[in-house]
Amino acid sequence: MKDKNHGVVVAPGAGFCPGVKKAIDCVLHLEAAGKKPIYTIGPLIHNKQVTDMLAEKGITSIDELSQAKDKSGVLVIRAHGITPEFQAEVQSQGMEVVDSTCPLVKKVHNVIDEYAKQGYYTVIVGDGGHAEVIGLLGYTRGKGYVIANAEEAEKLPHFDKVNIVSQTTQKEETFFKAAEAVKAKADICQINNTICQPTKQRQKETLELAKNADLVIVVGGKHSANTARLAKLCGELCPKVIHVESEEEIRKEDVLSPSNIFITAGASTPNWVIDNVASRVKNYRKEASSFSGMLGRIWDFIVKSSIFTALAAACLTYVCMKLSGARNDLKLYLLSAFFVFTLTFANKTPQDMPSKIKKRFLTPVILGGLIAFIISLNYGAGVWLPTLVFLILGAAAYPFRSRISFLSRLPGTKDIITALGWCFVCVYVPAASQGLLMSKSAWLAFSYGLLLVFIRSVILSIGAENKDIMLGKESFYKAFGINATKTAISLIIAALTAVLIQLLIMGWKSGIVFMLLLGQIYTIIIAVYFYSRKTPRTTASETFIDGQFFVLALLTYLAVRF
Ligand code: SF4
């Protein structure tokens, strides 16, 4: 993902690995289901922002089982896994136990166990003190050794049969060199490269991108072994490497002169931290460049602050008002813009953000919601009451969303609620305020808007999936997977197109319908783009996706005008 203007490349695979993500999802779901207290055996990951966020939710890390005082709580085994002996001890506590060991670590347990049963010694190439390695040693039946590299193989005895495995986050070159050194000391040697696929992928992209960079920025906890290893690997490929935990550590003078900057991150770094670092670097470089850089920054702000989405909602309101036959009313456009701004901005706050950062989002959310509510008072209780309910459910309840467990378990609810929210304000409110609620035109406009916004929300949530927003099953994409999502979007677009063609044939508002049919081309282009790649939630893709409402409003205006 190269930003051509600013020479900044963010590693495509940076961020939580699947094992870490699964463990965090697991504790968040337990917490949402009301399980309390939740004890994780050791920190889930070495990242201060995430551990702070978990601590705020009452999910605490313990070093000893005796620290789990409340026996009605849940003990969670983290992604690194533990030894079979410790597992038995955990099970004997009489507490609920949830095993969140990464399946790829379990695979290594099985490989070690299989050979240990046949009398093989095990040599693990990894960090002796690391929790995963301690867990792996537990499967060697007392015949295990740990070495960090080929040099340490010198200390090993001669083996009749040896099985060599690696810590899942090991550097490949180190593993193979060490394995060769051990092989020279054994009669029978089995080499099992157990470095996990996500790590291999991360190392591969690091090798490719770091060697072409003038500066590498590694984002991640200073105590994270895999981030430190990543920084070391980058140091061998690039003359300058900076290891930071957050954007606060980025110094302007470091990022202005390098032509190419590569940003990567350890497996325990949340994507929003990586995004913040990338934005800070790009902003410094933009500031130092030109007028166009300043314009880019302004546009970035307009999109990221949800102002663009708010204006898109006003555009959809215009289209739907023309479809339903409602009269122009500036207050209705303002209402939909402030209403959608409030819901979108509130829901842009990643759940894994510590609350002190979340608080910065509160003022615009409260202000936007208040303005929307005040405008809604113009239209009677049939409008202001549901406006208030939507605002409370959609925005005010947001900080407690993980506690509304029934919502996170209903597949697709996020996208359906988003579409209903938009249509409430873009179609229902104008129709209700002008006595058009029972008209067929209003219902047609409602269905049209609902399906369009549903498509928008589903496509955006695919980008958000990469961003560690712990959506559970509430997003359609997360609940049903990529193939079902593609099928659903194709069917919705086909149905919308068929309905518009039918209306055109019937001669119903043919000017507007013809233009909306033209507008379908834009929606199809968005879908094709989304089929060909996962849509990242960036300024460009949000501009592209929400831009459809501006295009539809322009086409509708042309139809009405001429
Ligand atoms: S680094 Fe690999 S093995 Fe370890 S938790 Fe992540 S995905 Fe699993």
Boltz pocket constraint, residues with backbone or C-beta under 6 A from the ligand:
constraints:
  - pocket:
      binder: B
      contacts: [[A, 17], [A, 18], [A, 19], [A, 20], [A, 79], [A, 80], [A, 102], [A, 103], [A, 104], [A, 105], [A, 168], [A, 169], [A, 196], [A, 197], [A, 198], [A, 199], [A, 267]]
      max_distance: 6.0
